[in-house]
């Protein structure tokens, strides 16, 4: 069974690929240490960035190894990736149909992506292309909702998510129940901030969210104004003022089990 792309991913990420590249947060430098120590990656490791998007995670893999393949199904995302990372090998493919040999890679990384393809077909495919004792690493940046204005923004977003797959729903975890392909080795949480104007790191960042990017432009504009009004009410900062947007980065290290 081949899974089709979720409509929010297909439409939203196609139309907002350039915005995604510009305003999505980066990852904390801690992830490089995590990749080296927990996932045992080194300069000789071969890795896949699965659901690579515009390549936001590639700079961290590049600090460790040159042997990287970016796998992404959305054409517009790949076009942005090619501009920023022309040196990286790319494959336009879905997560359950990766055209690589069995036992050919040391690790598969899914940064801000696994919730889109959390199905057993994908796990089987990843298991097949990983070498013995290979690793599956899952990474997500999440808004730190301990901060009052961030929580207020989330209260606006939650009702309009619909059935869009999201990390925080926890539904992606279900695929790891009753399977004997991977074992969770450990999880870690890192903190970081994204600094920039309110317009860039708050409102435009939120507009790059799949289900918002798929909306008509007029609705997006209304939401943008609403986001900026919330920030102003809580912080006194306007659209062109600088702000620190707090994030927590959740990482999961799974190890391949031999059948």
C-alpha positions as CSV (number, residue, x, y, z in Angstrom):
1,X,0.0,0.0,0.0
2,X,1.4,3.4,-1.0
3,X,0.3,6.4,1.1
4,X,-0.6,9.6,-0.7
5,X,0.5,12.9,0.6
6,X,-1.9,14.6,3.1
7,X,-3.7,17.5,1.3
8,X,-2.4,20.0,3.8
9,X,1.1,19.0,3.1
10,X,0.7,18.9,-0.7
11,X,-1.1,22.2,-1.0
12,X,0.4,24.1,1.9
13,X,4.1,23.1,1.4
14,X,3.8,23.6,-2.4
15,X,2.6,27.2,-2.1
16,X,4.7,28.2,0.9
17,X,8.1,26.5,0.2
18,X,10.0,29.7,-0.1
19,X,8.4,31.2,3.0
20,X,9.1,27.9,4.9
21,X,12.8,28.2,4.0
22,X,13.0,31.8,5.1
23,X,11.1,31.8,8.4
24,X,11.2,28.3,9.9
25,X,13.5,28.1,12.9
26,X,16.8,26.3,12.8
27,X,17.9,23.6,15.3
28,X,20.0,24.0,18.4
29,X,23.7,23.1,18.0
30,X,23.1,20.4,20.7
31,X,21.7,18.1,17.9
32,X,25.1,17.7,16.4
33,X,26.5,16.3,19.7
34,X,23.4,14.1,19.9
35,X,23.9,12.8,16.3
36,X,27.6,12.0,17.1
37,X,27.1,10.4,20.5
38,X,23.7,8.8,20.6
39,X,23.3,7.9,16.9
40,X,27.0,7.1,16.6
41,X,27.5,9.1,13.4
42,X,31.0,10.0,12.0
43,X,32.6,11.3,8.9
44,X,32.2,7.9,7.2
45,X,28.5,7.5,8.0
46,X,25.9,7.5,5.2
47,X,22.7,9.2,6.2
48,X,19.2,10.0,4.8
49,X,17.3,13.2,5.6
50,X,13.8,11.9,5.1
51,X,11.1,14.4,4.5
52,X,13.9,16.9,4.0
53,X,11.7,19.8,3.0
54,X,13.8,22.8,2.1
55,X,16.8,21.3,3.8
56,X,16.6,23.0,7.2
57,X,18.3,20.1,9.0
58,X,21.1,19.5,6.4
59,X,23.6,22.0,7.9
60,X,23.7,19.8,11.1
61,X,24.3,16.6,9.2
62,X,27.0,18.3,7.0
63,X,28.9,19.1,10.2
64,X,29.4,15.4,10.6
65,X,29.5,13.6,7.2
66,X,29.4,14.5,3.5
67,X,27.5,11.2,2.7
68,X,24.0,12.6,2.8
69,X,20.9,11.9,0.7
70,X,17.9,14.2,1.0
71,X,14.5,12.5,0.3
72,X,11.5,14.7,-0.3
73,X,8.3,14.2,-2.3
74,X,7.2,17.9,-2.8
75,X,8.7,19.5,-5.9
76,X,8.6,23.0,-4.7
77,X,10.4,22.1,-1.5
78,X,13.2,20.4,-3.4
79,X,13.6,23.5,-5.6
80,X,14.3,25.5,-2.5
81,X,16.6,22.8,-1.2
82,X,18.7,22.8,-4.4
83,X,19.2,26.6,-4.1
84,X,20.6,26.4,-0.6
85,X,22.3,22.9,-0.8
86,X,23.4,22.3,-4.4
87,X,26.0,19.8,-3.2
88,X,23.6,17.4,-1.6
89,X,22.3,14.4,-3.4
90,X,18.5,14.4,-3.7
91,X,15.8,11.8,-4.3
92,X,12.2,12.8,-5.0
93,X,10.4,10.0,-3.3
94,X,7.8,9.1,-0.7
95,X,8.8,7.6,2.6
96,X,7.5,4.1,1.8
97,X,9.1,4.0,-1.6
98,X,12.8,5.0,-1.2
99,X,14.8,3.8,-4.2
100,X,17.9,2.6,-2.3
101,X,19.5,-0.8,-1.7
102,X,18.8,-2.8,1.4
103,X,21.2,-2.3,4.4
104,X,22.9,0.7,2.6
105,X,22.6,3.6,5.2
106,X,23.8,4.1,8.8
107,X,21.0,6.4,9.9
108,X,17.7,7.9,8.8
109,X,16.8,11.3,10.2
110,X,13.3,12.8,10.1
111,X,13.4,16.5,11.2
112,X,9.9,18.1,11.6
113,X,8.5,15.4,9.3
114,X,7.8,12.0,10.7
115,X,4.2,12.9,11.8
116,X,3.4,13.1,8.1
117,X,4.3,9.5,7.3
118,X,4.0,7.6,10.6
119,X,2.8,4.3,9.1
120,X,4.1,0.8,9.2
121,X,4.9,0.8,5.5
122,X,7.4,3.6,6.1
123,X,8.9,1.8,9.2
124,X,9.3,-1.3,7.0
125,X,11.0,0.7,4.3
126,X,13.4,2.5,6.8
127,X,14.2,-0.8,8.4
128,X,15.1,-2.4,5.1
129,X,17.5,0.4,3.9
130,X,19.3,0.7,7.3
131,X,22.4,-1.3,8.0
132,X,22.4,-3.7,11.0
133,X,22.3,-1.6,14.2
134,X,21.4,1.4,12.2
135,X,19.5,4.4,13.8
136,X,16.3,6.2,13.1
137,X,16.4,9.7,14.6
138,X,13.2,11.8,15.0
139,X,13.5,15.6,15.7
140,X,10.8,18.2,16.3
141,X,11.0,21.9,17.1
142,X,8.0,22.9,19.2
143,X,6.8,26.2,20.5
144,X,7.5,26.7,24.2
145,X,4.0,27.2,25.6
146,X,5.2,28.0,29.1
147,X,5.5,31.6,27.8
148,X,2.2,33.3,28.0
149,X,2.0,35.0,24.6
150,X,3.1,31.7,22.9
151,X,0.3,29.9,24.7
152,X,-2.1,32.6,23.5
153,X,-1.0,32.0,19.9
154,X,-1.5,28.3,20.3
155,X,-5.0,28.9,21.5
156,X,-5.8,30.5,18.1
157,X,-4.1,27.8,16.1
158,X,-5.6,24.7,17.8
159,X,-9.2,25.0,16.5
160,X,-8.1,25.4,12.9
161,X,-5.7,22.4,12.8
162,X,-8.5,20.0,11.9
163,X,-7.1,16.5,11.1
164,X,-3.7,17.7,10.1
165,X,-1.0,15.4,11.4
166,X,1.0,17.2,14.2
167,X,3.8,16.2,16.6
168,X,2.0,17.3,19.7
169,X,-1.1,15.1,19.0
170,X,1.1,12.1,19.8
171,X,-0.6,10.0,17.1
172,X,2.8,9.4,15.4
173,X,3.7,7.2,18.4
174,X,1.1,4.7,17.6
175,X,3.0,3.1,14.8
176,X,5.7,2.0,17.3
177,X,3.2,0.0,19.3
178,X,3.2,-3.8,18.6
179,X,6.1,-3.7,16.2
180,X,9.5,-5.4,16.3
181,X,11.4,-3.3,13.8
182,X,12.8,-0.5,16.1
183,X,13.6,0.0,19.8
184,X,13.6,3.4,21.5
185,X,17.0,4.0,23.0
186,X,16.5,7.4,24.5
187,X,14.8,10.8,24.2
188,X,16.2,14.3,24.9
189,X,14.9,17.9,25.0
190,X,17.0,21.0,24.0
191,X,16.0,24.6,24.3
192,X,16.6,27.5,21.9
193,X,15.2,30.8,20.7
194,X,14.6,32.2,17.2
195,X,15.4,35.9,17.2
196,X,14.0,38.3,14.6
197,X,11.1,40.7,13.9
198,X,7.7,39.9,15.2
199,X,6.5,39.7,11.6
200,X,9.2,37.2,10.6
201,X,9.6,34.9,13.6
202,X,6.0,35.0,14.8
203,X,3.4,35.8,12.1
204,X,5.2,34.7,9.0
205,X,6.5,31.6,10.8
206,X,3.0,30.6,11.7
207,X,1.7,31.3,8.2
208,X,4.2,28.7,6.9
209,X,2.3,26.0,8.9
210,X,0.8,23.6,6.4
211,X,-2.9,24.0,7.2
212,X,-2.6,27.8,7.3
213,X,-0.5,28.0,4.1
214,X,-3.3,26.0,2.4
215,X,-5.9,28.7,3.2
216,X,-7.1,31.5,0.9
217,X,-4.8,34.6,1.1
218,X,-7.4,36.8,2.7
219,X,-7.8,34.4,5.6
220,X,-4.1,34.2,6.0
221,X,-3.9,38.0,6.2
222,X,-6.6,38.1,8.9
223,X,-4.6,35.5,10.9
224,X,-1.4,37.4,10.5
225,X,-3.0,40.6,12.0
226,X,-4.4,38.5,14.8
227,X,-1.0,37.0,15.6
228,X,0.6,40.4,15.7
229,X,-2.1,41.8,17.8
230,X,-1.7,39.0,20.4
231,X,2.1,39.7,20.6
232,X,1.5,43.4,21.0
233,X,-1.1,42.9,23.8
234,X,1.3,40.7,25.8
235,X,4.7,42.3,25.0
236,X,4.1,45.8,23.6
237,X,6.1,44.8,20.6
238,X,5.0,45.7,17.1
239,X,5.5,43.9,13.7
240,X,9.0,45.3,13.1
241,X,10.3,45.1,16.7
242,X,12.7,42.3,17.5
243,X,11.6,39.4,19.7
244,X,12.9,36.0,20.9
245,X,10.5,33.1,20.0
246,X,11.2,30.3,22.4
247,X,11.3,26.7,21.2
248,X,12.0,23.3,22.7
249,X,13.5,20.6,20.5
250,X,12.5,17.0,21.1
251,X,14.7,14.2,19.8
252,X,14.1,10.5,19.7
253,X,16.8,7.8,19.0
254,X,15.5,4.5,17.8
255,X,17.7,1.5,16.9
256,X,17.1,-1.1,14.3
257,X,16.2,-4.5,15.6
258,X,17.3,-7.6,13.7
259,X,14.5,-9.8,12.5
